[in-house]
Amino acid sequence: MQPLDWIVVAIYCVASLLLGVALTKKASAGIESYFVSDGKLSWWLAGTSMAATAFSSDTPLLVTGIVRQRGIWGNWEIWALGISTMFAVFFFSKLWKRSGVMTEVEFVELRYDGKAAAFLRGFKAIYWGVFYNAFVMGAWPMIGLTKVMQETTNWNKAESIFFCMGLTVIYSCLSGFWGVVLTDFFQFFIAMGGAILLAIFAIKAAGGMEHVVANLQHTDKLAFIPPVHGDHFTWFLGLIFIQWWAWKNSDGGGIIVQRIASCKNEKQAILSVLWFNIAQNALRAWPWILTALASLVLLPDLTDHERAYPRLITQLLPAGLKGLMIASFFAAFMSTISTHLNWGTSYFVNDFYKRFVKRDESEKHYVNVARITSFFLAAAGTGVAFCTDSIGQVFTFVLNLTAAIGPVYLLRWFWWRINPWSEIVALAVGLPVILSRPIIFKLFGIPHILPFELGYMILGSAAFWLPVTFMTKPVSPETIQNFFLKVRPPGFWNGQRYGKITTF
């Protein structure tokens, strides 16, 4: 890194902090302003914010590792999830907007009733808002950016983590969701520009695209679909037919729900998720894929495949452009971390603190609690980052673990009999089921291929939550009726044609 590079990075960091300061007063108006921008966002701003959040500092490294180890086809582990987000475009986005909830967790007490629903809302606020968010921040974007900083600046892991997290937590705490979405808009295009820039330099250094193809044409690296022989094609089928609906975001997920709640109306909500899908699945990955393919020619012996991406930054980019590339990584990192801080804090404040601890405090009080909570959440994520090294392994583990809850999240929109105990049990048994899987597979000689692994998670958890669903009290007809009349979902809602709901 030359002085010119550091000047470019410094300009970006100062601009982000100034934006946070400028929006402090607007964000302090209340928790609806702090968490969902008072429901005033247009589709292009909300959709770009979703795309920027998904475009994190870890994602280029994750994609690079996938392509180097498997090939282009390995990206179906990410692309297959786009099937569920397309369902969110044409189906779930309008339902979430009609529900009128601020957070996905708040939905619990709209759909269910009683003490079990209250417990579930509080539990999910802590489980997803605090523990899961801290885990995701530390295991993915922090590790991604620290690897980049270590390769390009020779900073150690501690220096990289504390600097990057400190900068992000300051501006995101000050500006709330307004700052998140506005900076996301610029950060997305900065990050995309950096990715395209490195792809151009990498392909040129590798001798051009024709030379890259010639070097890799006798391998499976260039295939879009995995070869039909072996376990790879079975893995692909597991993703296409199971994974997309068997994960925690099968009905949209909390980050998308927050953006939907921030949109002006249903039409804007639908368009925002559509633009997110286009940017996420059709645009963002290809510059990384091209860079990864070039890295196989330029760095064939590198064993830590995720480090190939930042190493090419160091080797290929001249002074000034290298600083711009590091700034683009900061942009990707900050867009993701600021979202997770704001989103996780919204769960804690709206669905735990305000719901169960302090119900009648002023809006200023709740905003102050949100800002304090963000610092603690950032500290927890920092702790996770010091215990994690591999981005890809953690990503796969989370997809497998949350397969236990995905079917319940889908069914609650279609079937009146799903109750809070269905979700509670599915959440509770996910970890024991996944930990028991290697033992059961070994005992019965079941091969470790993705359809069987996902099927075990789905059926193993259903063996607990489905009986509990029928053994526990159903949601009251009044609650089901109010939910149906407000949201108007399709499915099995007994008596829905007559304007009232009855149970069997």
N, C-alpha and C positions, 0 to 999 in steps of 0.2 A: 504494500500500500504506500503510495507516494503522497506528499502533502496535498496535491490537487484532489486525490481521491477522498482524503479526510475532509476537505472543504465541501465537496459535494454531499458527503454523508451528513456533515454538520448542518448544512442548509436545510436538508430534509428534516432532520430532528428538530431544529428550531421552529420550522414552519408547523410541524405537528403540535408542538407545545403551545404555540401562539393560537392555533385554532382551538385547542382545548380551553385556553383562558378566555377567548372571545365568546365561547358558547356556555360558559359557566352559569351566567345568570339565566339564560333560557332553560338550561337543564334543571335549574333549582326550583322551577315553578311547582313541581309536584312529581309524584312517582309515575304518572302517566306520561309526562314529558320526559322524565329521566329514563324510562324503560321502553316506551313505544311512541315517542315523538308526537304525543297527542292525537295519534291516528291521522296524520296529515301527509303521509308520504305518497309520492307518485310511484307508478310501477317501475320505472327505469332506475330510480334511486334505491328502492327496496330490493329489486332484483340484482342490481350490481353489488349491493351490500352482501347479499347471500353468496354471490360468486366470489367476492373478495375474501369472505370468511373461509370458504372452502379452499381458496387459493392461499395456502399457508406456506411458511418457510420450510416445513418438512416435506411438502408434497412433491417438489421437483426431485428431492433426494429419494423419496419413496418410489416415484415413477422410474427414476434412473436405476435404482436397485432392482426393480421388477423387470425392466427391459434387459438389463445386463444378465440377469440370472435365467430368465425365461424367454423373453422376446416381447414383441409388440402385443401379442395375444395375452400376456400376463395382466394387462391393464383391465381385462374384463372383471377382475376383482373389484375395480372401482366403477367401471362402466355399467355393470349389471345393476348396481344400486340406482342408476338413472331410471330404471323401469318404475321403481316406487315413486321417485320424484315426479315422473310424468303423470302417474296417477294423482299425485298431489295437485298438479296443474288443473286437470279437468274434473276432479272429483272433490278432494279433501280441502282445497283452498277455499272454496265457497262455503263449505260446511264450517270450517274453522272461523271464517269471518262472521258467519251468522251467529255463532256461539257467543260472540262478544267478550271472550275471555282475554285477559292480558297475557297469560302464560299457559302453556300446555298443562301444567300442574293444576291450575285453577279449574280446568275442565272437569277434574275429578268430582267436585261437588256440584257441578251442573248435571253430570251424567248419573251420579250415584247419590245416595243419601245415608244418613245415620252416622254413628260413631266410627264405623269402619271406614267410611269415606273421608271423614275428618282425619283419621289416623293416616290413611293412605296419602292424602294431600301433604300432610306434614312430613311424612317419611320420604316421599319423592322429592320434596323441596330440599331436604338435606342430602339424600342419596344422589340425585342427579345434579342438583345445583351446586353442592359443595364437593363431595367426594369424586363424582364422575368428572366434573369440570376440572378439578385440580389434577386428576389423573391425565386427562386429555391434554391439558396445557403443558404439563411437564413431560409427558411421554412423546408428544409429536412436535408441535411448533418450537418448543424450547430446544429440544435435541437437534432438530433440523437447523436452527439458526446457530447453535453453538458449534456444530460441525463446520458450517460455512465460515464462521469467525475464526475458528482454529486453523482452517486451511488458508485463509486469506490474510489474517492479521497476526497469527501466532499467539493470540490471546489464549489463556487456559480456559478450562470449562467454567470455573467460578466467575472469572472476569466477564466472560461472554453472557452468562445467565443473568448476573446482577445488573449489568448495564442495560441489556435489552428489555428485561422485565421492568426495571425501574422507570425507564423512559415511557413505556406503554401504560403502566398503571397510573402515572401522574396525569397524562392527558385524558385517559378514559374516565378516570374518577371525576375530573373537573367537568367534562362536557357531557357525560351521560350518553344516551342513545343518539342524540342529535350529532354529537361528535363522532360516534362510531360510524353512522351511515354516511356522513359527509366526507370523512377521511377515507372510508371504504371506497367511495366513488373514484377518488384520485388514486388511491393505493392500488386498485385493481389494474388500472391502465399503466401505472408505473411498473408494477410487477410483470404484466404481460409484455411490456416493452423490453424489460430486462431479459425475459425468457427468450424472446425473438432475437434479441441482440446476440446472446451467447450461442444460440442455435446457428446463426449465420457464421460466426467466427469458428465454431467447432466443425461444421461441415466443410468450410474452406480449408481449415488446417488438416482435415482428414483426406484432402485431395478431391473434394467435391462429392456430390451425392452418388454419382456413378461409381466412384472408387469405393465408397462405403458399401453400396449394394453388392459390388463385385466381391468384396471381402467377406460378406455375410450371407451370400446367396446359397451356400451349401449348408447352412444351419437353419434352425427353426426361428431365428431371431426376427425375421421379416414377416412372418406369417401373422395375419390378422385373427385367424381362428386357430386354436391349437391343433396339432396333428391328431388324427383320429386313433392312432395306435398308442398304447400305454394308458396311464391314468390321467393325462392332461385333459383329454376330451371329456372324460367323466367329471373332472373338476369343473370344466366349463359348463356342462349341463346342470351341475349342482347350483352354480351361480344363476343361470338363466331361469331355472324352474323353481328354485327354492329360496336362495339367499336374499333376493330383492324384497320378498315379503316377510322373511323371517329375520328381522333385525329391529332395533329399537326405533328407527325412524320410518317404519313401514307405513305410517299414516301422515308423514310429513316431518315430524320431529320438532323439538323445542325451538331451534334457531329459526327454522322456516316459519313456525307458528308466530314467533315474535315479529317477524317482518310482515306476515299477513295481518296481524293485529295492528300494525303501524300504517297500513294502507288506508286510503280514503274510503274505498268501497269494494264490493265483491269483484267488479271488473278489474280494478287496479290490482287486487290481490292475485287474480288468475294470471294477468299479464306479467306480474313480477316473478311468479314461480316459473312461467314459461321462459322468460328471458334468462333466468338463472340456469335452467336446464340447457339452453343453447350455449351459454357461456361456459358452463361446467363441463358438459359432455362432448360438445362439438368443437370448441375452440382451444381451451386452455392447455390440454395435455400434449398437443402435437409439437410445439417447440421443445418441450422436455424430451419427448420420444426421439426426435431428431438428434438432440444433443447426446442422449444416451447411446444411440446407435453409433454416432461418431466416436464416443468415448471407448467403445469396444475396439476401434481401430487405433486410437491414440493411446489408450491406457489398458492394454489387454491383460496385464498381469496384476492389476489392482485387486486386492482381495476384499477390502471393505467397499463394496459396490456403491453404497450411498455417498461415499466421499468423492466419487468420480466427478460429480457435478461441480462442487466448489473447487476441486483441483483444477478443472478446466478454466474456471474464472481466473485463478492465479496464473496459469500458464499462457493463456491466450489473449486476455484483454489488456490494452494499453492503459496508461495513467489517465484518469478522468473517467473513462468508460468503466474501469474496474470499480471506482467509487460509485458510479451510477448503478452498477449491478448490485453492490452491497446495499445501496439505498433501496433498491427494488426488493431485496430480501427483507430489509427492515419493514417495508410497506406490507409485504405479505404476512410477516410475523405480527405486526401491530394490528392489522385488520382482524386476524384470527383471535389474538389474545384479548383485544378490547371487546370483541363480541362475547367471548366466553366469560370475561369478567362481568360485563353488563348483564348477560343472560343468566349466569349462575347467581348473581346478586339479586336479580328480579325474583327468582324462585325463593331465595332465603327471605327477602324482605316482604314480598307480596303474599307468599303462600305459607310462610312459617312465622316470621316475626310479627307482621301485622295481623295475621289470622289467629295466632295462639298466644302471643306474648303481650303486645301493646296494640289494642284495637282502635283506640280513639285519640291517637296523637296527631299532631299537625303534619301537614305535607312536608314542611321543612325538616321535621324530625326524621321522617322516613328517608328523605334524600340523604341526610347526614349519616344515618345508619347504613345506607347503601354504599356510600363512599368509604366508610370504615371497613365494611365487609369486603369490599374489593381488595383492600390491602391484605387482609387475612387470606383471601382466596389466592391472591398472587403468591403469597409466602408459601402456601401449601403446594401450589404448582411448582414452585422453585425446588421444594424438597423432593418432589417426585423426579424432577429432571436430573438430580444428582444420583438417582438410583437406576436410571434407564440409559441404554445405549443403542438399541435397535428400534427403528421406527416401524419397519415392516412386520416384525413379529408381534408387536403390540397391536397393530391395526388388525391383523388376522384374528388375534385372540378376542378382541372386543366384538368383532363380527360374529364369531362363534358363540360367545357368551350371551349376547343379547338376542340370539335366535329363540331363546326360551320365552321371551316376552312379546315378540313381534306378532304372533297370531292373536293374542289377547287384545293388543292395541287395535288390530283390524276389526275383530269381531265386535268390539264395544260400539262400533258405528252401525252395525247391521242386526244385532241380535239382542233383544230385550233382556235375556236371561243372564248375560254377563253382569257381574256385580263386583263391588270393590274387593271381595275376597279372591276373585279370579286373578286380579292384578297382584294382590299381596302375595299370594302363593307362587305365582309365576316368577315374580321378582326374587322371592326367597329361595327357590329351589335352583335357580340358574347356576350359581357357583357350585353347589354340591353335584349337580348333574354333569357339568363339564369336567369336574375333578374325578368323577367316577368313570368317565368315558374310557380312558386308557385301560383301566382294570377290566371293565366289561368286554371291551373289544379283544383284549388278550385272552380272556377266559373263554370266549365263544369263537375265537378265530375270525373276527370281523375285520375286513381290511380297512385301513385308514384312508378312505377316499371321501371327498367332500359331501356327496349326497348322503352317505351313511352317517357322517359326523353331524351334519345338520339335522338329518332325520332323527338321530338319537336325541339331540337337544330338544327338538320339537315334541316328539312323542314322550320323551322322558319327563319333560316339564308338564305336558298335558296329562300324564298319568296322575299328577297331583292336583293341578288346578281345575281340571274338568270335574272330577268327583266332588271337590270342595264347592264348586259352583252350584251343583244340584243339592248338596247337603246344607247349604246356608240359605238364609232368607233372601228372596229376590228384592230388587229395588222396588220401592212402592209405586203403585200405578200412577199416583199424582206426579211423582218425580219424572217417571218415564214419559207421561203425557206432556208435561211442561217442556222436557227436553225435545221431544219429537215435534211439537208445534213450533218451537223456536228455531230448531236447526233443520227440520224436514229432511232427515236422512232416508235413504232407501233401506230395504231389508225386511227382517222379520219382526215387525212391531204389531203385535196382536191387536186387532180392532182399529188400526190406523185410518182406515177408510171412513170411519164414522166419527172422526174427530176426537176419539177418546181411546185410552189404552186400558186393556184388561189383561190380567195374567192368567195362566192356565190353572 
